[in-house]
């Protein structure tokens, strides 16, 4: 599409065309000052095309970087044409909400408007909503159009970078400041539903194109769902204000940190889809931090203290000045040099800021800036014997790196005044703190120290254990990152502390996987029962049936029909003699004989097919498997919470609340098509639920391992066998 110019009147930009060009990275020159009355493509040879829908279809056909942007076949292309034409309805005031209702209903079982990937149909409707301004924003705050809002937010997030280019065509510019009017999700709204009438939540003093944020994890564990909230909010605000995000590893405690954690944090940040400008380390600034500490000592704003730790803590609680508070500059510098060398005397000391020991806010009572720690650092070895605390290093590096807004969870609220005071004493540029609530989930540990304890005790298989709230753990359990992003952004930047249920997250996940995941069949191996169909096929035959009746993209599976079929023991025990049942994907059958053992358990069934029977009249709809040697062995794995207390307090001993039964494995047989499953595939086992393949088929003697994925229903604790 080189050599093309898009011209349009400045007061009516064709948002859908601009969005499509940006999404497809098409090199088109844009001229918004032209005298033309309608959007027009002017080609290098003088030819022209005019009209928003015409131009949008042209981009759809020409976008080589986006397969299916104008459909994968003639039928999809025709469906897209319908939606492109329909999008204009949103500009009709009286029809706006009717149009929202129609699209909302249509999206109940779909991720995209046409097919299974983004197309210009989505672009046309999304742009129409985005361009409608306050009317759509007010409807997004209500719960009236949940499917439509989910779809709109998903596209806004997934394609945030190219879609943000629309901001310059919809931006408002009050008081000389430019704030993006690009579409916003719920986390830009007021703190909660009761805040109606208050302005949207914005970063204080933020200017379009000038926002600089940082996500600063400590490399002392893997990224968990609590960190993910901070990371995604940084990403969201950076995209909203067309700013940038820095990943900074806060590596100031060599006792807890390792290269393994750094590598996996980078991996997890990538999994979340966070695009960052660069990676830095607090350890990059160790020489500067040491120089700043010495500067503060020379200025009388810091001192070296050798008070024993317990006594120091008591003095801070009671507001009592340390005996070292009035050391001379020389005394402080001498002890500082002892600390740097890691001598016996130096190991007894720490550096404290001289703030206010009588301040009601205890965070202001002479916090510790530096401690001795002779351990080797994972990145720089044994070069240093002293390390700065977070309270000292964080404001310094934030300011030096040009961070405009530091997003911090509200658990740090009491330390905000300290943060600003430290910056003031250092004489550095102020950084605005923006608070959001920490994400707390029921029966869930988010303390890396306590998570590490589970790893060290061998109670889990590692940091990626599916019972862990780490990003790797929940993804391994079967959570889609799209669901996690939607869940977190729905919590938004609210400062309200909530203890969230997992059910909501898994419900969102179900809405994403159910419309597309293939269906398979499994029968629990223990006490399974053979049902012999006396008039069944003498020779087995194979029929191809859809893996998902409503989603052709799932493909087909080969189903074998035989005279003998396996059904589950629980199903067999519910069948009466002469009862008509439905065999799923086959038809009805009438059970003529039920054989039981001495204990009354069903051991065999016999019956006849009744394929003309109505499936609507039967009480039992049974899953079944053919009696063949092609079936595969399965291990179905269910999980429970690791702890028995809904919310652990800081001083709770985790060992006292360990759930003794958190994993259950059940042997089963599965249909032969499951040999093709890959690790990470998500499927639905008919009448059982959703599963993620953790160990695929290797050989007949080794079972495929499937992890059960919660579906958002009320949690049922596992019971010991």
N, C-alpha and C positions, 0 to 999 in steps of 0.2 A: 504493500500500500504506500510505497514511497512516492513522493512527488504530488501528494494530495493535500489540498487545503480545505479545512472546514470553516465555513463562514456562517455567522448567525447574528441576529440582532442582540445587542447587549442586555436587553431587558427580558429576553426569553431564551436562555441557553437550552439546547437539547440535552438534558441531563443523561438520558439513556444512551445516547450516541457517545457522549464524552466518557461515560462509565465503560461502555463496551470497548472503546479505543484504548482506554487505560488498562483494562483487564487483559486485553490481547496484545498489549505493548506495541500497538500500531504506530509507526512513525508519521503521524499526520500533523501538519501545521495548523494551529488554531488561531482564527482571527475573529474576535468578538466585537470588533468595531465596524464591521462591514455594513453597508447600506441595505443589504438584502433583507427581505421580509420573512423569509423562511430559511431554515437550516439547509445549507448547500455544500456538496462536495465539488470542488473545482479541481479537475485533473490536469496534469502537466501539459496534455495536448489540447486543452481548452474545453473538453467535454464536461458536462455537469450532471449531477443528480440532486434532486431536491425533495425535502419532506423528511420528517423525523423517522417515520416507520421505514421508508425506503432506505435511508442511510443506515439504520440499525440492521436491517436485513443484509445490506451489502457488507457491513463489518462482520456479521455472523458468518457469511459465506467465505470471507477472506481470511478469517483468523486461523492460521495454521497452528498456532501455539496452543489452541484450546479445542481439542477434538470434541465433536458433538455440540459445539457452540450454536450451530444451526440444525441440530438433530443428527442422528446416526442413520436415518433412512427417510424415505419420502413421507411416511406416516408421521414420524416425530416432527419433521419440518412443517407439516401442515398443522399439527397441534401448536407448534410455536407461533405460526402465523396467527392462529386464533387468539393467543394470549397477547401478542404484540398489538393486535387491533383492539383487544379488550382493555388494555392498559389506559387508554384515553378516558375511560369511564371515570377514573379517579379524579379527573379534573372537573367533573360535573358535580357541583355542590350537593344537589339533591340525591345523587346516586352514590356518594362516597361510601357511606356505611353499608349500603346494600352490596357494593363491590367488595368491601372488606369481609362481609359475611360469606359471600360466595367463595372467595379465595381461602378463607379460614376453613370452611367445610371441605374444600378440595384437598387441603394439605393435611387432613387428619391422618392419612396413611402414606404420606410422601415426604421426601426430603427436598425434592426440587419440583418445579411445575411440570416439566416434561422429562421423561427418562430418568436417568440416575446420575446426571452431572449438570453442572451449571450451563445454562443456555441463555440466549438473548430474551427468552420469555421471562426468566427470573430478573434479568437486567431491566426489562421494560417495566414490570410491576414494582420492583424494588425502587427504581428511580422515581416512579410516579408517587410512591408513598414518601420517599425521602424529600421530594420537592414540594410536598403539600404542607410542610412546616408545622405550625402549632397544632393543627387539626389532628394529624397523625400522632404527634408526640403526646397529646392528651389521651388519645385512645390507647396508646401503648402502656400508659400508666394503669389503665383498668385491666381487668382480667377477662374482658369480653371476647378478645380474639387471641387465645393462647397459641393456637397453631400458627397463625399468621405472624405473631410476634416472635415465636421461636424461629420460624424460617427467616424473618427479616434480620433478627439478631445474629443468627448463624452466618448469613452472608456478610453482614457488616463486619463480623469478627474474622471470618476466614479470608476475606479479601480486603481487609482494612487498608492496607498500604495503597493499592491502586484506587480504591474508592475514596480515600481521603483527598484525592485530587479534585473531587467535586466541591470541596469546602470553599474554594476561592470563588465559586459561582453562586454559593448560597450564604456566604459569610456576612455577619453583621459587624459593624465597626463602631461601637460606642466609645466615646471619650478617648479616641485615638488608639484604643487597644483592639486587637483583632482576636476574637474568640471563635473557634470553629463551630459552625452550625451543622457539621456533619452528623449523621444519625447517631443517637446515643442510646445505650441500653439502660436498664433499670438502675445501674449503679451510678448514673449521673443525676439521679433524681434526689429529692430531699431524703433526710435520714430514714424516715419511715412513712407509712401510709397516712399517718396523722399530720404530716407536715404540709398538707395541701396549701397552696398559696405562697409558700416560701420559694425562694429562687432555687434553681437546680444546683446540685453540688458541683462546685468548680474548684480547681486548684487556685489558691489565692495568688493574685498577681500574675497569673499565667498569660503569656502572649504567644500567639500562633507562630510556630517556627523557632521559638527561643527556649522551649522547655527542655531541661536536661535532667534525667532521672537515673537512679542506680538501684539495682537489685544486688544486695550484699549478703549472701549466705556465708555462714562459717563452715569451712570444710571439715565438719566433725560428724557427718552422717549423710545419708542420702536425702534428696529433696522429698518432703512429705506434703500432704494436702494443705497444711497450714502455710508452708512456704509458697505453695502454688498460688494461693490467694494473693500474697504480696507480689509475686512475680507477674501475675496476669493483670493486676491493677496497674503496675508500672507500665506494662506493655500497652494497656488500654489507653491510659492517659497520654503516653508518648505518641500513640497513633492519633488520638483525638486532637492533640495540639501540634501535630507534625513535628515532634521533638525527637529526642534520642534516649536510648537506655544503655547504660554501662553495666556490665556484670563485674562486680568487684568481690573477690574472695577476702573475707575478713579473717585473715590467717594470723591471729595474734596469740594463739594458745597452742604451742607445739605439743602439749600433753594429750590433746584430743584430736589433732588433725592429721591427715594423711593424703598422699597423692591419689589413693583409691577413691577417697571422697571427692576430691577435685574432679577427677575424670568422670565420675558418675553424676555429679552435679551438672557438669557441662552436657552430658548425655540427656539428663532429665529436662534441662532448660530447652534443649532442642526438641524433645518430645512434646513440650508444651507449645511449640511453634513460636517461641520468643526470638525475635530478630534484634540483635544487639550490635552496637557500634564497635565495641572492643571489650576485652577482658583485662582487668587490672587486679592487683593484689595490694592489700594494705602493707605487706612486707616490702613492696616497692618503695615505700615512703619511710622506712625505718630510720635512715640517717636524718631525714628532715624532722621526724617526730622527736628524735633524741635532741636535735638542736633546739626545737621548740620547748621541750621540757627544761633544758638548761636556761634558755632565755627567760622562762617564767620564774625560775629560781632566782636568777639575777635581778628580776624586777620585783621580787618579794611576793609573787603570786602562786608560788608552789614551794614545798619543803620536803625534805627527806625525813621519814618517820621510822623509828625502830621499835615502836610499841608492839607487843605481842598481839596477834590477830584477835583473839577473843576479847582482850582488854580494849582494843581499838573499836571493836564492834559495840561494846557496852558504852564506851565514851560517846560514840556517835549517837546511840539511842538516847543517852541522857543529856546530850548537848554540852559535853565537857571538852574543853580545849586540850589537845595533846601537849605533853611537856616539850615536844619537839617543834611546836608551831612557831616559836620565836628564835629558832636557830639563826645564826648569822649566815650571810651568803656563802662565806668561806666554809663554814661547817657543812652546809648543804652540799656544796660542790665536792668537798672531800668525800662525804659519804656516797655521793652520786658516782664518783670514780670507783669506789669500792663495789658498788652495785654493777657497774659496767664490767669490771674484771671478774665478777662472780666470786669474790672472796668470801670467807666465812662471815666476816663482818657485813659485807654487802648483802649476803643472803638473808640477813636479819631485817633488812630495810625495804621500804617502798617509798615511792614519791606520791605525795598527796597535793591536790589543789587547795589553795587557801581561799575558801569561799566564805561560808557563814555557818559556824557551828551552832548558832541559836535559831536558824531558820526552821519554821514549822515543817517545811518540806525537807525530810531527812536526806533526800538525794542531793541537797545543797550543802550538806555538812561535810566539807572537805573530802570529796571522793578521791579514790586511789587512781593515779594516772599511770604509774609504772610499777611492775613487780619483777623480782629476779626469778628466773626459771632456767636452770642450766641444761635443760633437755635439748636434744637436737631438733632443729626445725625441718619439716618435711621438704622444704623448698630451698632453704639457704644454709642448711647444715648447722654447724657449731659456731657460726660467726658471732652470734649475740648470746649474752647471758641474761639480758633484760628484754621485756616485752611490754608494749603499751596495753592498757585496758581498752575495751570497746568505748567506754565513756570519753576517753581522751582521743583515741585515734579516729573515731567515726566523724565527729564534727570537723576535725582538721582536714581529713581526706575529702570529705564532702565539699568543703569550701575550695580546696586546692584544685579539685577536678572540675570545678565549675558547675556542680550540681545546683539546680534552681529549687528543687522540691525534694525533700527526703520523706518518702512514704514510710510510716512506722505504725505498728499496731498499737492500740490504745493501752496495752499493758505497760508501755514506756511513758505513759502520760506524765507521771510525777518527775520523770527525768528530762522532760522537755525544757524546763527552766534551766536546768544544769547545762544542757546542750547549748542553749543560747549564751549562757554566762561564760562557758569555756571558749566559745568563738569570740566573744567580746574581749576576754582576757588575752587571747592570742592575737587580737587585732586583725582578724580575718573577716572576709565578706560574709554577711548573714545568709543562711540557707533556710528556706521556709519548711517547716515540718507540717506534713499532712497526715492526720491520724485516720485509721480505719480499725474496725473491730477484728480481733483475732477470731479465726474460724475454730469453733469448738464442736466436736461431734461426740455423740453418746458412746460410751464403752470404748473410747479410743484414746490411745496414748500419742501425744504429739511432742513429748519431751524426748530429745535425742538421747539424753542420758538413760532414760528408762527403756527406750527402744534398744539401745546398745546392750542393756542388761539382758533383754530377751535373746539377743543374738549370742551373747557370751554364755548364757545358760543352756544354749542348744534347744530352746523351746520353739524356735522357728528355724527355717532353713537358710536364713540370711536376710539382708536388707530388702530383697525383692520378694520376700515371702508374701503370698496372696492374702495373708491375714494382717499384713502391715499396712498402715496408711501412707506409705511412701508412694510416689508416683509410679515407680516400677512395680510395687506390690499391687496397687489397685488396677493398673493396666494388665498385669498378669492374671488378675482375678476376672478380667473381662470388661473393664470399664473403658468406654471410648473417650478419648481426650475431648472430643466435641461436647460430650455430656458434662465432663468436669468443668470445662470453660463456661458453659451455659449456667451451671449450678453456681459457680463462684461469682460470675458477673451479676447473677440475680441477687446475691447477697450484697453486692456493691460495696461502696465505700462507707456504708453505714457505720456509725460509732456505737450502735447498740450491741451489747454482748448477748449472744444467743448460744444455746446448746442445741445444735442441729441434730435431726435424725438422719440416718443414712438412707432411709426409705425414699426421700425426695430425690436424692442423687440417682438412685437405681431406677426410679420411675422415669426420669429423664433419659437414662441410658436405654431403657426398654423401648421408648418411643423412637430411638435412633436405630436400634438393631432389629426390632421386630419386622419392619417393612421389607427388609432385604436379606435377612439371614436364612440360609437353607434349612429345610426340615429333614430330619432323619429319625430312625426308629431304633429303640433299644429295649431289651427285655432283661429284667433283673435275673441273674443266673440262678440264684438260690431258689429252690422250690418252683422253678418254672414248670409249666404243664404242656404236654403235647396234645393238641386238638387234631384228631384225625377226621378229615372230611371224606366220607365214604364215596361221594360222587365227585371228589376233586380231581384235578388233572392227573392222569396216569403218568404222564411225562412232564417234568417241570417246564414252564415256559417263562419268558422274560418280557416285560412290558416297560417302556420308557414313560415315566411320569414326571411332572414338574417337581423340583425341590421346594418351590414356593408357589402356591396357586395364584398369588396376586403379584408376583415379581418374576418376570421372564428371565431377568438377568441372573437369577440364581442358578439357571441351567436345569438339566434333567438328571434323573437318577434311574438306574436299572433296578426294577423290582421283580423278584422271582416268585412265581406262584406254584405252590406244591400241594400235594395231598395232605401232608402233615405240616402243621404250623405251631410255632411256640407262642404261648401267651403267658402272662405273669401269674404267679400263684395267687396273688390278691384278687386278680380279675376272675380266675377260675373258681375261687371259693364263693364268688358272688353270683354265679350262674346256676339257674335251676333247670331241671329236666324239662325239655320241650320249650325252653325260652328262646326267643329269636333275638339275636345280637347282630351288631354291625361290625364287620371287619373293615377297618379304615383302609381306603384306597382299593377296596375290592368289591364289597357288597355285603348282603345279609347272609346269615347262616342260622340254622335251627339246631340247637344242641339236643341230641336224643339220649345220650348216656353220660352219666357222671360217675366215675370210679373213685372211691376214697379208701384210705388205709385205715388201720385199726384206731388211729387217733382222730379220725374224721377229716383228715386233710385230703384235698383233691389230688389225685395222682395222674388221672388221664380223663380225656373228654372225647366224645365221638359225636359227629353231627353231619348234616347235609347242607349244601349251599342253597340259598333262596335269593338269587341275584335280582329277582324281580321285586323283592320285598322293599317296603318303604323305610328309608333310614330315619324318617321323622317319627316313626312309631316305636322304635327300639329304645330301651332304657340304657343299655350298655353299648358304648362305642369303644372297641378294643383295638389297641396296637398289637401287632403280631410280626413275627419273623418266620421266613421259610425254614423248613428242616433241611439245611444244606451244610456242607463243610466250608462254605465261603464266608460264613459269619465271622466277625472279628471280636476279639476280646476287648472289653472296656473296663477301666476303673473310673467310676463316677465319684468325684471328691466334693464333699460339702464342708463348709467352714463355719466357725462361730467366732464371736468376739474373744479377744485374748484375755480380757479382764471381766470381772463380775460386778464391778461398781460402775454406775452410770457416769460419774465424773470423779476422777481421782484428784484429790487436793495435793498441793505442792509437797506437804510433809508426809503424805501417805507412803507407806512402804509397799512398793508394787508387788513384792512376793506374797503379801497377805491377800491379794485380790486376783491371783492368777486363776483363770478358768482352766480346770483340769481336762476338759473335753472340748477341743476346738477344731478337730478334724475327723471326718468320717469317710471311709473309703468303701464303696460298694462294687462288687464284681457284677458285670453285665455283659450281654452279647449285643452287638450292633450290626446294622445292615452292611453289606460288603462295600457299598459306596464310600464308607468312612475311611477306607484305606487311602483315599486321596487327600484327606485332610492335612493341612499344613499347620505348623505351630503358630498359634495366634488366631486361627480361624474361629469365628463365632457361629454356632449353630443352635437350632432348637431341636431338642428331642421331644417328639410328639407326646403330649400328656405328662411331660416331666419338667420342662422348663428350658432355660437357656444355658449353654455351656461354651467354654473356651477351650480349645485344644492346646494342652500344655506339652504333651509328648505325643507326636504323631505315630503312625504305623511304621514299624521297623521290620518285624517278623511275626509270624502267626502265634508264637509262644509268648510274645511280649505284648501286654495290653496297651491300647491307646489310653492316655490319661486325659480325662476331661474335668475341668473345674466348673462347678456350678456357679452361675451368675445370678445374684439376687435380682428380683423383678420389681421390687418396690412394695411388695405386699408385707403385711406385718411380720416382723422377725420371729421365727420359731427356733428356740434354742435347741442345739443338738443334745440328744440323750445318749448316755452310754449304752452299748449293746447289752 
